């Protein structure tokens, strides 16, 4: 590896961290926008009169995912042409419009429109923020640095959970539906939950103008001098020289326009399959239904709406703590070991969780199982999947391949979000979580057989090994 020849002290970690955290603000807004609706859900449903319409409830909840799918497609089209920086600036602008519009509108159709617009921002940010970081970070630090994106996603989730809890006025269980509809929460509270996103979205929009373009993208478009200057600032002259040679070698004779058919080259298809399966598995492992349908899950376990909002903060705090643990071990334990642990751990937790619902246990046992599931997910599948997706694809098609993998992730997320109420009504909570347990078991065997270890290797070394 080229960076092994460079002393650790020669890397400008302050500069790298500044770039990583700026780019990863896209992850923060992804997390906030994705979860804020869960806390606002009981109140905007009353305002728009959705309580007796499961179809419209599901549409309000999952509409942003249509935008996520579109955003992932646009990220692939734009990132290979314009780089990673400018599409991320566009995503920040979409977050601003979505946050303001979602809270301002009095019309449900426009509410859905603004949610879809925010989803486009999520789709772009979720594709390009980890990709940008991966293309900047040295191989031996890449897992930790790409995990910063997941860390900011978790911070965004926790920020949304805390702001929802602080904004919402206490809800009395004794209130009837008429009193609830005229409460501050249902008239204005849910609006402020969305408007709170305006502050980080505006900050992200401004700061993204200050970061450089990805050096690998610059080399791809024959701007070697600019790329060398950025690489030199990251790791010094020798590192920049080594990386420049390595990147140019991987792109040699491949500077023509990228075509979609290259994704299905016999040597690329197995890599693409791994990326797509892992992206789908990260969603179908079932954890996101806990964030999106927290009200139903905790209410079924005997908690009130007020208790539900507080329990969500607990789960968000656990999510943050174990993401930090993942960042500590992703470059030492390796990607594959953590993914295997996550898949098998969730299999057992869902088995017990399904049994708990089947036996009618309520309260603390369910909360503890939910916390355990989130802890395992946050330490394994959540951050490590993004690390793997950002590093396994060849330089030439990385933007397009990452876009396709992220596209399938959001399609899988839509399927998960849309299907949960159906599964829950037909199989009850017990059967639903047993289904997720079987999916996690299948994921374990796929990872065991198909996923190679990539820790500590440069992007060019990973590409060379995959394309042998």
Order of alpha helices (4+ residues) and beta strands (2+ residues): alpha-alpha-alpha-alpha-alpha-alpha-alpha-alpha-alpha-alpha-alpha-alpha-alpha-alpha-alpha-alpha-alpha-alpha-alpha-alpha
